[in-house]
Amino acid sequence: DQRMRKGLQVKDLVMTGAFAALYFLCVGLGVLVGLIFDRSGNMFYAPAGAAIFGGTVYMLLQSKIKKFGAISLLGIVMGGFFFLSGHFFVAFLPGLIFGILADLLAKQGNYQNKWLSLASFVLFSFANSGPIIMMWLARETYVQSLLARGKTQEYIDRVMVPLNPQAVLSFVFMVVIAAIIGGLFGQYLVKKHFIKAGMVS
């Protein structure tokens, strides 16, 4: 069936899983870089760091598979990680929502349009913002979940990001700029090295 062949095959799912593992490493690097700028441990800088390191992985994934679902699945895996690591369920939603939106946007250019792919990655980079968004939208629930995990009040006071226009705008601006840098660098590497090496068609 032609329609089934257009969908994700087992090999696509396996490949997406491999890329998800690589993207996890990028998020880990992003967290480490974030700690250099801010030792509070609140993940405020982590999505921007992950966007810089993860651009190449993301561009390779969509260049390799070119089917709807792979990016969405990557977002779901990222969101699932936050949920399974002890965050409240709301922290899962950005991974799901931004993953699907990014997938839909990249699909408009058949996963080959440079600027749509870049805009798609900018959107996707907010998939890692679950803990921060939850701090803003469900503050009391987040505090209670931290207390339930045995965190001290001193720790909670240190990690909570204030909800004000300056904090929100600086976070969004930082992630967007980092994603543009990481995405463009990723596209450069895919074009110059991976296509030339025959790894991507």
URJO-V999524 format. One record per run of one state. SS is the DSSP state (A for helix, B for strand, O for the rest). FROM is the first residue (numbers start at 1). TO is the last residue. Records with the same first field share a line. If there is no record, write none. Layout:
SS=FROM-TO ; FROM-TO
This chain:
O=1-1 ; 7-9 ; 38-45 ; 66-69 ; 85-89 ; 109-113 ; 138-138 ; 149-152 ; 160-164 ; 195-201
A=2-6 ; 10-37 ; 46-65 ; 70-84 ; 90-108 ; 114-137 ; 139-148 ; 153-159 ; 165-194
